[in-house]
Amino acid sequence: MSLRFVADCMLGRLARWLRAFGFDVVYHPFADDRQVLAWARERGAVLLTRDTNLAQACGLRVLFVAHDRVEDQLRQVAKEAPIDLQRARPLTRCTVCNEVLTPAARDEVWDQVPPFIYLTQERYARCPGCGRVYWEGTHVARMRERLARLQEAAGRGEQ
C-alpha cells in the first residue's frame, strides 16, 4: 500500500473510491494545478489527471486518466499504476479527508450514528481528521464485489 496518489480536481469520484479501497490519495476539489503539482512532488506520488497540460508535468510520474466512468478509471489505474488490488485494505481510510481510520468504541459513537445502526452494529471506526464515523453496513458487501471485479479485470489485462 506504499504507492501514493495525488488526484486533480476532475477526479473526485476516483479519489474517493481509491480511498475507500485503502489507498493514500490527496485530493482537494478546489486546488489549482500549481498546488496539485507541489503535493505530487512533495509526496513522491503518482499524479492522476484528466488535464492534458498537467499530464505533461516534468519530473513527475503521471497517469493520464482517459476514461469518464469511474469503473473504467479504476480499472485503468489498477493496470497502469499498477496497484496491487490483492493487497487493498478497504475501509481503512476516510473517503472524505484521506486520514487512516482508528477503531472507535460503540459507546463513543452512539450519538453520531442513526439509532438502527447503533442497535445493529458492533464495530466502528472514526476519522481522526474530520471525526466522521464509519461502520460495516450493507454497502461493504457491494464494495468488496466491486473490488473483486476490478481484481479480476486487472488480472485479465482489461482496460
Buried (B, 14 or more C-beta within 10 A) or exposed (E): BEBBBBBBBBBBBBBBBBBBBBBBBBBBEEBEBEBBBEBBBEBEBBBBBBBEEBBEBEEBEBBBBEBEEBBBBBBBBBBBBEBEBEEBEBBBBBBEBBBBBEEBEEEEBEEBBEEEBBEEBEEBBBBEEEEBBBBBEEEBEEBBEBBEEBBEBBEEEEE
